[in-house]
Amino acid sequence: MPRPGFVLEVDRATPPTLFWHGESFRLERLPRGSRILYPPEPLNAIEDVRGAIEAALDHPVGEAQPLSSLLNPNMSLTIAFDDVSLPLPQMTAPDIRSLVIEAVLERAAEAGVTDVVLIAALALHRRMTESELRHALGNRVYNALAPRGQLTQHDAEDKQNMTVVGETDRGELVELNRRAVESDLLVYVNINLVSMDGGHKSVATGLASYDSIKFHHNVDTMVHSRSFMDRHNSELHSSNWRMGHVIKDAGVKIFQIETTLNTATFPESFRFLSRREWEWNLRDRASFIAASEALKKTPPHLARQIFQSVRSPYGVTGITAGEVEAVHERTLERVYQQQLVRVDGQSDILTLGLPFIGPYNVNSIMNPILVYCLGLGYLFNMYRNKPLVRKGGVVILSHPTRPEFDPAFHPSYVDFFDQVLTETTDPLVIESKYEESFARDPWYIHLYRTGNAYHGVHPFYMWYWGAHALDHLGGVIILGGDPKATRRLGFQSASTMADALEMARSIVGSDPSITHLHSPPLVMADVY
Amino acid sequence: MKALVISRSPARFLTARILKDRLTDKAIESGPLSLKDVDTPKPPTTEWVRVRPLLSGICGSDISTVFFQSSRYFEALTSLPFTPGHEIVGERLDRPGERVVVEPALTCAIRGLEPCRFCALGQTQLCESTTIGDLKEGIQLGYCASTGGGWSNEFIAHERALHVIPDELSLEDAVMVEPLACAVHVSLRPTRRQGHLAIIGAGTVGLATLAASTRLGDYDSITVVAKHPLQRQFAKELGASTVLYPDELLGAARRLHASQRVGHYVSNGFDTVIDAVGSTSSIESAIATVRPGGEVIVAGMPPRQSLDLAPLWHREIQLKGAYAYGEEDLDPAVAQRIGLPLQVGQRPRTFTIALHLAGQLQLGRLVTHRYRLGEYVPALRKAYHGGREDAIKVVFDLTKRKSVHDA
């Protein structure tokens, strides 16, 4: 029986706490009385995944019919799937998407469906590479469809293959991939790693254009998403849900298949990363020391390669298919069951150790803007009810924050860092003054469409992702962060935890309460 | 009298060059420059007067000479031994209290010669007579054995080279008039002073050029490349639209027109780039970031170097030098805008424009450090390290000396 997550209060006997620090780790002693929020242990995984998939397809939830009854030889079928930003790190083969898509394709073949197209639902993310597609879909699916042009990647800038589905009652444009919405059936295959994923967001964002996405990917929406991990209190999701209703009303038939994973994030060789420090045995200690010492002597680019090759032994905890909203409610239940931990009260200071990977640097560099987004976007928002840190409090992020960028994946990030952040870090000013020019920049569009570049507007979204945190916090300190890059982000850097806490005390007072979010593995705080 | 003198000594020149980065003080002490007791230069004609320097700046070209970094091209155009210093505000000894700035170019008129074809056209910066006439070789006062220079207690200057400064102009603003005149000339070198301008370098030349370009140009934007905090602060104060680090310029050039970028190639860029550094990397950066058919103005004195000129050839870029001062083609509308009275068809002297702008721009704020003559080692070290040590313009302050023998 997996143990639930819990909140540890640091006392004299508490061993140093493991902090992620990019492609390395730090052991930090937190002051007595600090709280450490540990994630629940991984839930038991489904043993017969293929059987669970078949059952989900046969017994859909909500107002939906079994998949087989929706298929016929004369139909057009589109299968859209989540891209390389999920899960993190990539899971050991077979990826759950490949199993689900194989099952859907087998049923389509049995029904005589020949007009089948797969679409990677990129939204404004970068195109996946062949090896990433092979990993997500499996060689069998890839080899069957890619040579025939039946495996495509969503292109939000291909205006000829986009179509306006309608507008919400608030004037939000819904412009989606034409093939997807004009098909007789759109099957969406998702991986719901965190509670932000899935639901109407899958299609309304994943297959949309910039002109459509901008209605919810903006500063105002993000500041009013508290948090964007809590779908029922997230303006981001409310907007996507409104769009989802427009899509449904327009007659687009969607068969949603959502999957959830447990938090078995690290392979056996990195087992110590998932265990509580006082439970480390001799082997865990030896592994930690060996890994830490080796990483100290490894150049950053090699360390990056090593970590990016990690595959997570995630177990599947659930598969649900059917009508979007009914499916998603069940998905959320399972995600919360795995990740949610009750926490009583906010603290003055929240500490976060940032790992080597976030959704947008798979097989790439975590540049300073992605550090910001991972810390103040994703991890800060891993809460329900109230943030873990009080209004006016301080977040301490641990990450080297080197000013390094991947020119192929993140070309507009370089310019955003050099030209936008030198002028201002205010999300509203950034949005009004610079977004349009980056979003419409033909060179960025060219690189997004033909290379493996994130869309020109993407670094703006990263900045907006942290807008709620910026609005809420009194200060941000990056522990071990490159001083110049940290300053550019508008934050302070500290070389030791003691220094960071001292700097934080100057903002929140001399006797602060401290909470550390011990993640990953993923944990979400239910703060009362 | 006391004067700093550069002497002919190959061994000392080499020592300065070798030690300059690791042992800067030693390089200066063992180099060609030394503090000496010398005779006051003798005026060649009655048109020459004795001048007592009050403030005398250290220019980038002086630093290049002291550390033996300058091109050997100049060897024939100077006469050793000489006293450096050509950025000078001083006092005429024959008219006590009258403060003057010196226009140091040693042209035909100064050398007692009939004007060469360039001087006749007012292009005195191109004068052909820098090695003949009443004086020994030297392109400027401060590089000529016959005149002395500003790093001393006294030198001589032709009356025509002296510009009386108004009482309200501070000494600091006045010592910046010569660099400002250079900057005015640089600012007026681009054929088209519109569109997007980039200035690489934010030392004295870069910042003064920025200040001048804000008044004399009509640019949509002026981007300045500055490495150091004080340089960046001054660049913003003086009107830069954007201040960048060197490695950010290529991206900024691309963003101007949302152009293509592959590796180090961008398909479009700044209309004009002014290089105020003169290094290989700065000139190559200028060529890489200017638009096809654009102009690169070389304002910083470049040493001998190896450049990749393929982009210059491929993109039909014009590379133009900008040296010193003469007469300028100033658009009457621009003259009116800056409040400079101009008669129809008149070509004002660069120094006239600089003197007019000096009070408005107040570049005296760029004078960050002052030293006495005897403190020439720390002074030159500070000037050599420049922005790294929060220095922009370093000057010798001779206002407090009690006699010509003081240092």
HADDOCK unambig.tbl for C-alpha pairs under 7 A between the chains (distance, minus, plus):
assign (segid A and resid 415 and name CA) (segid B and resid 251 and name CA) 5.93 0.50 0.50
assign (segid A and resid 418 and name CA) (segid B and resid 248 and name CA) 5.97 0.50 0.50
assign (segid A and resid 441 and name CA) (segid B and resid 258 and name CA) 5.30 0.50 0.50
assign (segid A and resid 442 and name CA) (segid B and resid 258 and name CA) 6.27 0.50 0.50
assign (segid A and resid 443 and name CA) (segid B and resid 258 and name CA) 6.11 0.50 0.50
assign (segid A and resid 443 and name CA) (segid B and resid 259 and name CA) 6.04 0.50 0.50
assign (segid A and resid 443 and name CA) (segid B and resid 260 and name CA) 5.43 0.50 0.50
